[in-house]
Amino acid sequence: MTAIYNPNAPKKSANLSINSDLLQQAKELKINLSKSLEEALAEKIIEQKERMWLSENQSAIDDYNQRVQKLGVFSNGLRRF
């Protein structure tokens, strides 16, 4: 899988507000907050970029699907199933 961000980029401090109960439980379970946030952000970024790509390309996808529905795909005569 291709990295969506540079894992070697320097760390930068950020002020965050978090539910106190979640923070307490995370501390008790020794969950690395920075790593967890980075992983969650990476997932959100991937999801958002996928939504953006789909939105930007929806017209072409619809056109292609209509063409296939009307004309079929190039391999229709070649398939044996």
FITIVEX-893230 format. One record per residue: x, y negated, z of N, C-alpha, C in turn; residue number from 0. Coordinates in nm, 2 decimals, decimal comma, padded with zeros to 4 digits. Layout:
BEGIN
<node n_px="X" n_py="Y" n_pz="Z" ca_px="X" ca_py="Y" ca_pz="Z" c_px="X" c_py="Y" c_pz="Z" i="NUM"/>
...
END
This chain:
BEGIN
<node n_px="00,08" n_py="00,12" n_pz="00,00" ca_px="00,00" ca_py="00,00" ca_pz="00,00" c_px="00,09" c_py="-00,12" c_pz="00,00" i="0"/>
<node n_px="00,05" n_py="-00,22" n_pz="-00,08" ca_px="00,12" ca_py="-00,35" ca_pz="-00,08" c_px="00,09" c_py="-00,43" c_pz="00,03" i="1"/>
<node n_px="00,19" n_py="-00,49" n_pz="00,10" ca_px="00,17" ca_py="-00,58" ca_pz="00,21" c_px="00,10" c_py="-00,71" c_pz="00,16" i="2"/>
<node n_px="00,00" n_py="-00,75" n_pz="00,24" ca_px="-00,07" ca_py="-00,87" ca_pz="00,20" c_px="-00,01" c_py="-01,00" c_pz="00,26" i="3"/>
<node n_px="00,09" n_py="-00,97" n_pz="00,35" ca_px="00,16" ca_py="-01,08" ca_pz="00,41" c_px="00,31" c_py="-01,04" c_pz="00,44" i="4"/>
<node n_px="00,39" n_py="-01,13" n_pz="00,46" ca_px="00,53" ca_py="-01,10" ca_pz="00,49" c_px="00,55" c_py="-01,06" c_pz="00,64" i="5"/>
<node n_px="00,57" n_py="-00,94" n_pz="00,67" ca_px="00,58" ca_py="-00,90" ca_pz="00,81" c_px="00,71" c_py="-00,95" c_pz="00,87" i="6"/>
<node n_px="00,80" n_py="-01,00" n_pz="00,79" ca_px="00,93" ca_py="-01,06" ca_pz="00,84" c_px="00,92" c_py="-01,21" c_pz="00,86" i="7"/>
<node n_px="00,81" n_py="-01,27" n_pz="00,83" ca_px="00,80" ca_py="-01,41" ca_pz="00,85" c_px="00,81" c_py="-01,44" c_pz="01,00" i="8"/>
<node n_px="00,86" n_py="-01,56" n_pz="01,04" ca_px="00,88" ca_py="-01,59" ca_pz="01,18" c_px="00,74" c_py="-01,60" c_pz="01,25" i="9"/>
<node n_px="00,74" n_py="-01,57" n_pz="01,37" ca_px="00,62" ca_py="-01,58" ca_pz="01,45" c_px="00,60" c_py="-01,73" c_pz="01,49" i="10"/>
<node n_px="00,47" n_py="-01,77" n_pz="01,50" ca_px="00,43" ca_py="-01,90" ca_pz="01,53" c_px="00,33" c_py="-01,90" c_pz="01,65" i="11"/>
<node n_px="00,34" n_py="-01,98" n_pz="01,74" ca_px="00,25" ca_py="-01,99" ca_pz="01,86" c_px="00,12" c_py="-02,04" c_pz="01,81" i="12"/>
<node n_px="00,01" n_py="-01,99" n_pz="01,87" ca_px="-00,12" ca_py="-02,04" ca_pz="01,84" c_px="-00,20" c_py="-02,04" c_pz="01,97" i="13"/>
<node n_px="-00,28" n_py="-02,15" n_pz="01,99" ca_px="-00,37" ca_py="-02,15" ca_pz="02,11" c_px="-00,50" c_py="-02,09" c_pz="02,07" i="14"/>
<node n_px="-00,55" n_py="-01,99" n_pz="02,15" ca_px="-00,67" ca_py="-01,92" ca_pz="02,12" c_px="-00,76" c_py="-01,91" c_pz="02,25" i="15"/>
<node n_px="-00,88" n_py="-01,91" n_pz="02,23" ca_px="-00,98" ca_py="-01,89" ca_pz="02,34" c_px="-01,04" c_py="-01,75" c_pz="02,31" i="16"/>
<node n_px="-01,04" n_py="-01,67" n_pz="02,42" ca_px="-01,09" ca_py="-01,53" ca_pz="02,41" c_px="-01,17" c_py="-01,50" c_pz="02,53" i="17"/>
<node n_px="-01,27" n_py="-01,42" n_pz="02,51" ca_px="-01,36" ca_py="-01,38" ca_pz="02,62" c_px="-01,27" c_py="-01,32" c_pz="02,73" i="18"/>
<node n_px="-01,29" n_py="-01,37" n_pz="02,86" ca_px="-01,21" ca_py="-01,33" ca_pz="02,97" c_px="-01,22" c_py="-01,19" c_pz="03,00" i="19"/>
<node n_px="-01,33" n_py="-01,13" n_pz="02,99" ca_px="-01,35" ca_py="-00,98" ca_pz="03,01" c_px="-01,27" c_py="-00,90" c_pz="02,91" i="20"/>
<node n_px="-01,28" n_py="-00,94" n_pz="02,78" ca_px="-01,20" ca_py="-00,87" ca_pz="02,68" c_px="-01,05" c_py="-00,88" c_pz="02,71" i="21"/>
<node n_px="-01,00" n_py="-01,00" n_pz="02,75" ca_px="-00,86" ca_py="-01,02" ca_pz="02,78" c_px="-00,82" c_py="-00,94" c_pz="02,90" i="22"/>
<node n_px="-00,90" n_py="-00,93" n_pz="03,00" ca_px="-00,86" ca_py="-00,85" ca_pz="03,12" c_px="-00,85" c_py="-00,70" c_pz="03,09" i="23"/>
<node n_px="-00,95" n_py="-00,65" n_pz="03,01" ca_px="-00,95" ca_py="-00,51" ca_pz="02,97" c_px="-00,83" c_py="-00,48" c_pz="02,88" i="24"/>
<node n_px="-00,80" n_py="-00,57" n_pz="02,79" ca_px="-00,68" ca_py="-00,55" ca_pz="02,71" c_px="-00,55" c_py="-00,55" c_pz="02,79" i="25"/>
<node n_px="-00,54" n_py="-00,64" n_pz="02,88" ca_px="-00,42" ca_py="-00,64" ca_pz="02,97" c_px="-00,41" c_py="-00,51" c_pz="03,05" i="26"/>
<node n_px="-00,52" n_py="-00,46" n_pz="03,10" ca_px="-00,53" ca_py="-00,34" ca_pz="03,18" c_px="-00,48" c_py="-00,22" c_pz="03,09" i="27"/>
<node n_px="-00,52" n_py="-00,22" n_pz="02,97" ca_px="-00,49" ca_py="-00,11" ca_pz="02,88" c_px="-00,36" c_py="-00,13" c_pz="02,80" i="28"/>
<node n_px="-00,29" n_py="-00,24" n_pz="02,84" ca_px="-00,16" ca_py="-00,27" ca_pz="02,78" c_px="-00,17" c_py="-00,28" c_pz="02,63" i="29"/>
<node n_px="-00,27" n_py="-00,35" n_pz="02,58" ca_px="-00,29" ca_py="-00,37" ca_pz="02,44" c_px="-00,21" c_py="-00,49" c_pz="02,40" i="30"/>
<node n_px="-00,13" n_py="-00,48" n_pz="02,30" ca_px="-00,05" ca_py="-00,59" ca_pz="02,24" c_px="-00,14" c_py="-00,68" c_pz="02,17" i="31"/>
<node n_px="-00,17" n_py="-00,80" n_pz="02,23" ca_px="-00,27" ca_py="-00,89" ca_pz="02,17" c_px="-00,22" c_py="-00,95" c_pz="02,03" i="32"/>
<node n_px="-00,09" n_py="-00,98" n_pz="02,03" ca_px="-00,04" ca_py="-01,04" ca_pz="01,90" c_px="-00,05" c_py="-00,94" c_pz="01,79" i="33"/>
<node n_px="-00,01" n_py="-00,82" n_pz="01,81" ca_px="-00,01" ca_py="-00,71" ca_pz="01,71" c_px="-00,16" c_py="-00,68" c_pz="01,67" i="34"/>
<node n_px="-00,25" n_py="-00,67" n_pz="01,77" ca_px="-00,39" ca_py="-00,65" ca_pz="01,74" c_px="-00,45" c_py="-00,76" c_pz="01,66" i="35"/>
<node n_px="-00,42" n_py="-00,88" n_pz="01,69" ca_px="-00,47" ca_py="-00,99" ca_pz="01,62" c_px="-00,42" c_py="-00,99" c_pz="01,47" i="36"/>
<node n_px="-00,29" n_py="-00,97" n_pz="01,46" ca_px="-00,23" ca_py="-00,96" ca_pz="01,32" c_px="-00,30" c_py="-00,85" c_pz="01,24" i="37"/>
<node n_px="-00,32" n_py="-00,74" n_pz="01,30" ca_px="-00,39" ca_py="-00,63" ca_pz="01,22" c_px="-00,53" c_py="-00,66" c_pz="01,19" i="38"/>
<node n_px="-00,60" n_py="-00,72" n_pz="01,28" ca_px="-00,74" ca_py="-00,76" ca_pz="01,26" c_px="-00,75" c_py="-00,87" c_pz="01,15" i="39"/>
<node n_px="-00,66" n_py="-00,97" n_pz="01,16" ca_px="-00,66" ca_py="-01,07" ca_pz="01,06" c_px="-00,62" c_py="-01,02" c_pz="00,92" i="40"/>
<node n_px="-00,53" n_py="-00,93" n_pz="00,91" ca_px="-00,49" ca_py="-00,87" ca_pz="00,78" c_px="-00,62" c_py="-00,80" c_pz="00,72" i="41"/>
<node n_px="-00,69" n_py="-00,72" n_pz="00,80" ca_px="-00,81" ca_py="-00,66" ca_pz="00,75" c_px="-00,92" c_py="-00,76" c_pz="00,71" i="42"/>
<node n_px="-00,94" n_py="-00,86" n_pz="00,78" ca_px="-01,03" ca_py="-00,97" ca_pz="00,75" c_px="-00,99" c_py="-01,04" c_pz="00,62" i="43"/>
<node n_px="-00,86" n_py="-01,06" n_pz="00,60" ca_px="-00,81" ca_py="-01,13" ca_pz="00,48" c_px="-00,83" c_py="-01,04" c_pz="00,36" i="44"/>
<node n_px="-00,81" n_py="-00,91" n_pz="00,37" ca_px="-00,83" ca_py="-00,82" ca_pz="00,26" c_px="-00,98" c_py="-00,82" c_pz="00,23" i="45"/>
<node n_px="-01,07" n_py="-00,81" n_pz="00,33" ca_px="-01,21" ca_py="-00,81" ca_pz="00,30" c_px="-01,26" c_py="-00,93" c_pz="00,23" i="46"/>
<node n_px="-01,21" n_py="-01,05" n_pz="00,28" ca_px="-01,25" ca_py="-01,18" ca_pz="00,22" c_px="-01,19" c_py="-01,19" c_pz="00,07" i="47"/>
<node n_px="-01,07" n_py="-01,14" n_pz="00,05" ca_px="-01,02" ca_py="-01,15" ca_pz="-00,09" c_px="-01,09" c_py="-01,06" c_pz="-00,18" i="48"/>
<node n_px="-01,13" n_py="-00,94" n_pz="-00,13" ca_px="-01,21" ca_py="-00,85" ca_pz="-00,21" c_px="-01,35" c_py="-00,91" c_pz="-00,25" i="49"/>
<node n_px="-01,41" n_py="-00,98" n_pz="-00,15" ca_px="-01,54" ca_py="-01,05" ca_pz="-00,18" c_px="-01,52" c_py="-01,16" c_pz="-00,28" i="50"/>
<node n_px="-01,41" n_py="-01,23" n_pz="-00,26" ca_px="-01,39" ca_py="-01,34" ca_pz="-00,36" c_px="-01,36" c_py="-01,29" c_pz="-00,50" i="51"/>
<node n_px="-01,28" n_py="-01,18" n_pz="-00,51" ca_px="-01,25" ca_py="-01,12" ca_pz="-00,64" c_px="-01,38" c_py="-01,07" c_pz="-00,71" i="52"/>
<node n_px="-01,46" n_py="-01,01" n_pz="-00,63" ca_px="-01,59" ca_py="-00,95" ca_pz="-00,68" c_px="-01,68" c_py="-01,07" c_pz="-00,73" i="53"/>
<node n_px="-01,69" n_py="-01,17" n_pz="-00,65" ca_px="-01,77" ca_py="-01,29" ca_pz="-00,69" c_px="-01,72" c_py="-01,35" c_pz="-00,82" i="54"/>
<node n_px="-01,59" n_py="-01,37" n_pz="-00,82" ca_px="-01,52" ca_py="-01,43" ca_pz="-00,94" c_px="-01,54" c_py="-01,35" c_pz="-01,07" i="55"/>
<node n_px="-01,55" n_py="-01,22" n_pz="-01,05" ca_px="-01,55" ca_py="-01,13" ca_pz="-01,16" c_px="-01,68" c_py="-01,06" c_pz="-01,19" i="56"/>
<node n_px="-01,78" n_py="-01,10" n_pz="-01,12" ca_px="-01,91" ca_py="-01,03" ca_pz="-01,13" c_px="-01,97" c_py="-01,04" c_pz="-01,27" i="57"/>
<node n_px="-01,96" n_py="-01,16" n_pz="-01,33" ca_px="-02,01" ca_py="-01,17" ca_pz="-01,47" c_px="-01,94" c_py="-01,07" c_pz="-01,56" i="58"/>
<node n_px="-01,81" n_py="-01,05" n_pz="-01,56" ca_px="-01,74" ca_py="-00,96" ca_pz="-01,64" c_px="-01,78" c_py="-00,82" c_pz="-01,61" i="59"/>
<node n_px="-01,80" n_py="-00,79" n_pz="-01,48" ca_px="-01,84" ca_py="-00,65" ca_pz="-01,44" c_px="-01,98" c_py="-00,62" c_pz="-01,49" i="60"/>
<node n_px="-02,07" n_py="-00,72" n_pz="-01,48" ca_px="-02,21" ca_py="-00,70" ca_pz="-01,53" c_px="-02,21" c_py="-00,68" c_pz="-01,69" i="61"/>
<node n_px="-02,13" n_py="-00,76" n_pz="-01,76" ca_px="-02,12" ca_py="-00,75" ca_pz="-01,90" c_px="-02,06" c_py="-00,61" c_pz="-01,94" i="62"/>
<node n_px="-01,96" n_py="-00,56" n_pz="-01,87" ca_px="-01,90" ca_py="-00,43" ca_pz="-01,90" c_px="-02,01" c_py="-00,32" c_pz="-01,87" i="63"/>
<node n_px="-02,08" n_py="-00,33" n_pz="-01,76" ca_px="-02,18" ca_py="-00,23" ca_pz="-01,73" c_px="-02,29" c_py="-00,22" c_pz="-01,83" i="64"/>
<node n_px="-02,33" n_py="-00,34" n_pz="-01,88" ca_px="-02,43" ca_py="-00,35" ca_pz="-01,98" c_px="-02,38" c_py="-00,28" c_pz="-02,11" i="65"/>
<node n_px="-02,26" n_py="-00,31" n_pz="-02,15" ca_px="-02,20" ca_py="-00,25" ca_pz="-02,27" c_px="-02,19" c_py="-00,10" c_pz="-02,26" i="66"/>
<node n_px="-02,15" n_py="-00,05" n_pz="-02,14" ca_px="-02,14" ca_py="00,10" ca_pz="-02,12" c_px="-02,28" c_py="00,16" c_pz="-02,12" i="67"/>
<node n_px="-02,38" n_py="00,09" n_pz="-02,07" ca_px="-02,52" ca_py="00,14" ca_pz="-02,07" c_px="-02,57" c_py="00,15" c_pz="-02,21" i="68"/>
<node n_px="-02,53" n_py="00,05" n_pz="-02,29" ca_px="-02,58" ca_py="00,05" ca_pz="-02,43" c_px="-02,51" c_py="00,14" c_pz="-02,52" i="69"/>
<node n_px="-02,37" n_py="00,14" n_pz="-02,51" ca_px="-02,29" ca_py="00,21" ca_pz="-02,60" c_px="-02,22" c_py="00,33" c_pz="-02,55" i="70"/>
<node n_px="-02,22" n_py="00,35" n_pz="-02,42" ca_px="-02,15" ca_py="00,46" ca_pz="-02,36" c_px="-02,00" c_py="00,42" c_pz="-02,34" i="71"/>
<node n_px="-01,92" n_py="00,52" n_pz="-02,30" ca_px="-01,78" ca_py="00,50" ca_pz="-02,29" c_px="-01,71" c_py="00,58" c_pz="-02,40" i="72"/>
<node n_px="-01,58" n_py="00,54" n_pz="-02,43" ca_px="-01,51" ca_py="00,59" ca_pz="-02,54" c_px="-01,50" c_py="00,75" c_pz="-02,54" i="73"/>
<node n_px="-01,50" n_py="00,80" n_pz="-02,42" ca_px="-01,48" ca_py="00,95" ca_pz="-02,41" c_px="-01,60" c_py="01,03" c_pz="-02,41" i="74"/>
<node n_px="-01,72" n_py="00,97" n_pz="-02,44" ca_px="-01,84" ca_py="01,05" ca_pz="-02,44" c_px="-01,84" c_py="01,17" c_pz="-02,53" i="75"/>
<node n_px="-01,78" n_py="01,16" n_pz="-02,64" ca_px="-01,77" ca_py="01,27" ca_pz="-02,74" c_px="-01,66" c_py="01,37" c_pz="-02,70" i="76"/>
<node n_px="-01,58" n_py="01,33" n_pz="-02,61" ca_px="-01,46" ca_py="01,42" ca_pz="-02,58" c_px="-01,49" c_py="01,50" c_pz="-02,45" i="77"/>
<node n_px="-01,58" n_py="01,46" n_pz="-02,37" ca_px="-01,60" ca_py="01,54" ca_pz="-02,24" c_px="-01,67" c_py="01,67" c_pz="-02,27" i="78"/>
<node n_px="-01,63" n_py="01,77" n_pz="-02,19" ca_px="-01,69" ca_py="01,90" ca_pz="-02,20" c_px="-01,77" c_py="01,94" c_pz="-02,08" i="79"/>
<node n_px="-01,82" n_py="01,84" n_pz="-02,01" ca_px="-01,90" ca_py="01,87" ca_pz="-01,89" c_px="-02,02" c_py="01,79" c_pz="-01,89" i="80"/>
END
